[in-house]
Amino acid sequence: MIKLDELRKKSQAELLQTLEDLSKERFSLRIKRGSGLNPKPNLFRENKITIARVKTILSEMKNGK
């Protein structure tokens, strides 16, 4: 899980790239679960929380905070 301080240090372009990577990882986790492999359930939660953190920081940047 990426820490909040690390995310705040990144630029907007880096955050967008991180968001894209996390979305691809989330998709691959869903595919693995659907194909019968059972990835660790906590990975789904960690991925979802990290995506929310990135989106929150992007929103703060957009609103000028």
MILOLUM-115223 format. One line per field, with one value per residue: residue in three letters; x, y, z of N, C-alpha, C, O, CB in turn. Coordinates in Angstrom, 2 decimals, padded with zeros to 5 digits. Each point is the difference from the previous one (the first is absolute). Glycine has a CB too. Layout:
! residues N
res <- (ALA,...)
n_east <- (X,...)
n_north <- (Y,...)
n_up <- (Z,...)
ca_east <- (X,...)
ca_north <- (Y,...)
ca_up <- (Z,...)
c_east <- (X,...)
c_north <- (Y,...)
c_up <- (Z,...)
o_east <- (X,...)
o_north <- (Y,...)
o_up <- (Z,...)
cb_east <- (X,...)
cb_north <- (Y,...)
cb_up <- (Z,...)
//
This chain:
! residues 65
res <- (MET,ILE,LYS,LEU,ASP,GLU,LEU,ARG,LYS,LYS,SER,GLN,ALA,GLU,LEU,LEU,GLN,THR,LEU,GLU,ASP,LEU,SER,LYS,GLU,ARG,PHE,SER,LEU,ARG,ILE,LYS,ARG,GLY,SER,GLY,LEU,ASN,PRO,LYS,PRO,ASN,LEU,PHE,ARG,GLU,ASN,LYS,ILE,THR,ILE,ALA,ARG,VAL,LYS,THR,ILE,LEU,SER,GLU,MET,LYS,ASN,GLY,LYS)
n_east <- (000.84,001.53,000.69,-002.43,003.09,-000.09,-002.42,001.40,002.53,-002.06,000.34,-003.00,001.91,000.12,-003.19,-000.36,002.02,-001.59,-002.67,001.24,001.05,-002.81,-001.48,001.99,-000.45,-003.14,000.29,001.78,-002.11,-002.26,001.76,000.59,-003.06,-000.73,002.16,-001.30,001.99,-001.26,001.81,000.35,-003.40,002.48,000.01,-002.95,001.01,002.54,-001.60,-002.06,002.16,001.59,-002.58,-000.53,002.93,-000.30,-002.74,001.15,002.31,-001.90,-001.79,002.46,000.85,-002.86,-000.01,003.13,000.62)
n_north <- (-001.17,002.17,000.92,001.88,000.54,-001.31,001.86,002.72,-000.62,-000.18,002.62,-000.13,-002.16,-001.77,-000.09,-001.13,-002.40,-000.87,-000.29,-002.04,-001.93,-000.24,-000.86,-002.41,-001.07,-000.14,-001.83,-002.12,-000.36,-000.73,-002.23,-001.53,-000.23,-001.23,-002.41,-001.33,002.26,000.02,003.01,-000.40,000.33,002.05,000.39,001.25,002.00,001.06,000.83,001.78,001.75,000.80,001.12,001.93,001.25,000.85,001.49,001.80,001.16,000.79,001.76,001.67,000.82,001.15,001.95,001.39,-002.55)
n_up <- (000.00,-002.06,003.19,-000.70,-000.46,-002.88,-000.91,000.80,-002.05,-002.67,-001.70,000.01,-001.34,002.62,000.26,-002.92,000.60,002.61,-001.60,-002.04,002.25,001.37,-002.69,-000.47,002.96,-000.39,-002.56,001.47,002.44,-002.07,-001.44,002.71,000.69,-002.86,000.19,002.98,001.31,003.04,-001.12,003.05,000.14,000.34,-003.32,000.33,002.19,-001.46,-002.57,001.54,001.50,-002.63,-001.50,002.45,-000.13,-002.96,000.45,002.38,-001.75,-002.46,001.95,001.07,-002.93,-000.59,002.54,-000.52,002.37)
ca_east <- (-000.84,000.77,-000.32,-000.55,001.09,000.66,-000.88,-000.06,001.24,000.01,-000.66,-001.30,000.23,000.38,-001.19,-000.86,000.64,-000.23,-001.41,-000.16,000.61,-000.85,-001.21,000.38,000.21,-001.33,-000.59,000.66,-000.45,-001.36,000.11,000.55,-001.04,-001.01,000.51,000.17,001.11,-000.48,000.99,-000.30,-001.13,000.40,000.54,-001.11,-000.27,001.14,-000.02,-001.13,000.32,001.06,-000.64,-000.75,000.98,000.53,-001.07,-000.18,001.11,-000.22,-001.09,000.54,000.83,-000.89,-000.70,000.99,000.33)
ca_north <- (001.17,001.23,000.92,001.29,000.97,-000.28,000.45,001.47,000.51,-000.23,000.98,-000.43,-001.00,-001.24,-000.53,-000.58,-001.26,-000.92,-000.37,-000.94,-001.27,-000.63,-000.49,-001.23,-001.02,-000.40,-000.82,-001.31,-000.72,-000.48,-001.08,-001.17,-000.57,-000.59,-001.19,-001.09,000.26,000.79,000.92,000.36,000.94,001.32,000.77,000.75,001.13,000.92,000.63,000.94,001.13,000.78,000.74,001.10,000.99,000.70,000.86,001.09,000.95,000.68,000.93,001.11,000.80,000.70,001.04,000.95,-000.14)
ca_up <- (000.00,-000.12,001.09,-000.40,-000.15,-001.27,-001.07,-000.02,-000.57,-001.44,-000.85,-000.50,-001.04,000.66,000.66,-001.04,-000.39,001.12,-000.05,-001.11,000.41,001.02,-000.66,-000.70,001.01,000.49,-001.04,-000.02,001.19,-000.27,-000.98,000.70,000.86,-000.87,-000.68,000.94,000.92,001.11,000.58,001.38,000.05,000.47,-001.13,-000.59,000.88,-000.07,-001.31,-000.03,000.88,-000.63,-001.10,000.61,000.45,-001.17,-000.51,000.95,-000.16,-001.28,000.21,000.78,-000.90,-000.92,000.74,000.48,001.42)
c_east <- (000.89,-000.45,-000.44,001.09,000.72,-000.84,-000.04,001.24,000.02,-000.71,-001.32,000.16,000.38,-001.19,-000.95,000.56,-000.21,-001.43,-000.26,000.57,-000.86,-001.28,000.28,000.21,-001.33,-000.69,000.61,-000.39,-001.40,000.02,000.53,-001.07,-001.06,000.46,000.29,001.18,-000.54,001.12,-000.42,-001.10,000.39,000.57,-001.09,-000.27,001.12,000.00,-001.09,000.30,001.07,-000.55,-000.77,000.94,000.52,-001.05,-000.24,001.08,-000.13,-001.10,000.47,000.85,-000.86,-000.69,000.96,000.33,001.43)
c_north <- (001.24,000.96,001.35,001.03,-000.19,000.51,001.51,000.62,-000.12,001.12,-000.56,-001.09,-001.35,-000.65,-000.65,-001.34,-001.05,-000.50,-001.02,-001.37,-000.74,-000.55,-001.29,-001.15,-000.51,-000.91,-001.39,-000.83,-000.59,-001.17,-001.26,-000.65,-000.70,-001.29,-001.15,000.16,000.89,000.88,000.38,001.05,001.40,000.87,000.84,001.27,001.04,000.77,001.06,001.24,000.89,000.80,001.19,001.10,000.84,000.96,001.19,001.05,000.75,001.04,001.22,000.90,000.84,001.18,001.00,-000.08,-000.42)
c_up <- (000.00,001.10,-000.55,-000.24,-001.34,-001.16,-000.11,-000.64,-001.53,-000.74,-000.51,-001.06,000.61,000.70,-001.01,-000.47,001.08,000.00,-001.11,000.35,001.01,-000.61,-000.76,000.98,000.54,-001.01,-000.01,001.22,-000.22,-000.98,000.67,000.86,-000.85,-000.67,000.95,000.93,001.12,000.55,001.41,000.05,000.45,-001.13,-000.66,000.81,-000.08,-001.31,-000.06,000.84,-000.63,-001.18,000.55,000.48,-001.16,-000.55,000.91,-000.17,-001.32,000.12,000.79,-000.86,-000.92,000.70,000.65,001.46,000.16)
o_east <- (000.97,-001.19,000.38,-000.09,000.38,000.53,-000.04,-000.06,000.82,-000.85,-000.30,-000.78,-000.46,-000.13,-000.59,-000.75,-000.27,-000.25,-000.75,-000.61,-000.16,-000.48,-000.82,-000.38,-000.17,-000.63,-000.71,-000.12,-000.27,-000.76,-000.50,-000.11,-000.52,-000.83,000.53,000.05,-000.86,000.74,-001.16,000.08,-000.64,000.02,000.26,-000.18,-000.27,000.26,000.23,-000.31,-000.10,000.39,000.06,-000.32,000.09,000.31,-000.28,-000.29,000.27,000.11,-000.39,-000.06,000.31,-000.18,-000.44,000.41,000.47)
o_north <- (000.08,000.19,000.40,000.79,000.97,000.52,000.54,001.12,000.63,000.70,-001.18,-000.96,-001.06,-001.22,-001.04,-000.94,-001.17,-001.19,-000.96,-001.03,-001.22,-001.06,-000.92,-001.13,-001.20,-000.99,-001.00,-001.22,-001.14,-000.96,-001.10,-001.23,-001.05,-000.85,-001.03,-000.66,000.84,-000.40,-000.15,001.01,000.98,001.22,001.10,001.09,001.20,001.20,001.10,001.12,001.23,001.15,001.08,001.18,001.22,001.15,001.10,001.20,001.20,001.09,001.13,001.22,001.16,001.06,000.97,001.00,-000.17)
o_up <- (000.76,000.22,-001.10,-000.94,-000.65,-000.98,-001.11,-000.50,-000.66,000.54,000.19,-000.02,-000.44,000.02,000.29,-000.26,-000.31,000.22,000.18,-000.30,-000.08,000.41,000.01,-000.28,000.22,000.38,-000.11,-000.09,000.37,000.15,-000.27,000.04,000.39,-000.35,-000.42,001.03,-000.23,000.89,000.39,-000.71,-000.39,000.12,-000.47,-000.56,-000.12,-000.02,-000.49,-000.42,000.08,-000.20,-000.57,-000.13,000.09,-000.32,-000.47,000.00,-000.06,-000.57,-000.29,000.13,-000.27,-000.60,000.61,000.59,001.13)
cb_east <- (-002.82,001.46,001.26,-001.97,-000.10,000.58,-001.33,-001.35,000.35,000.89,002.53,-000.15,001.19,002.45,000.82,000.05,001.99,001.99,000.13,000.73,002.41,001.42,-000.01,001.44,002.37,000.45,000.26,002.04,001.66,-000.13,000.90,002.38,000.93,-000.03,000.43,-001.10,002.62,-002.43,001.75,002.30,-000.80,000.43,001.47,-000.84,-001.03,001.05,000.65,-001.27,-000.49,001.30,-000.24,-001.47,000.55,001.18,-000.77,-000.78,001.22,000.64,-001.24,000.02,001.49,-000.18,-001.40,-001.19,-002.83)
cb_north <- (-001.32,-000.52,-001.59,-001.32,-000.92,-002.54,-002.58,-001.21,-001.26,-003.17,002.15,003.24,002.88,002.13,002.79,003.25,002.43,002.38,003.22,002.95,002.21,002.62,003.27,002.50,002.26,003.15,003.05,002.22,002.66,003.26,002.78,002.28,002.85,003.12,002.53,-000.75,-001.05,-001.38,001.04,-001.55,-002.92,-002.22,-002.88,-003.24,-002.71,-002.73,-003.21,-003.06,-002.63,-002.86,-003.20,-002.80,-002.74,-003.11,-003.10,-002.79,-002.69,-003.16,-003.04,-002.63,-002.90,-003.20,-002.59,000.41,-000.42)
cb_up <- (000.46,-002.73,002.59,002.24,003.14,001.99,001.44,002.56,002.78,-000.12,-000.85,000.50,-001.14,000.30,001.48,-000.46,-001.04,001.12,000.71,-001.31,-000.34,001.29,-000.20,-001.53,000.39,000.90,-001.25,-001.20,001.08,000.28,-001.57,-000.04,001.32,-000.03,-001.30,-002.69,-001.63,-000.33,-002.69,001.38,000.87,002.12,000.10,-000.31,001.64,001.50,-000.55,000.08,001.92,000.91,-000.78,000.82,001.78,-000.23,-000.61,001.61,001.45,-000.64,000.23,001.92,000.37,-000.66,-000.21,-002.35,-000.60)
//
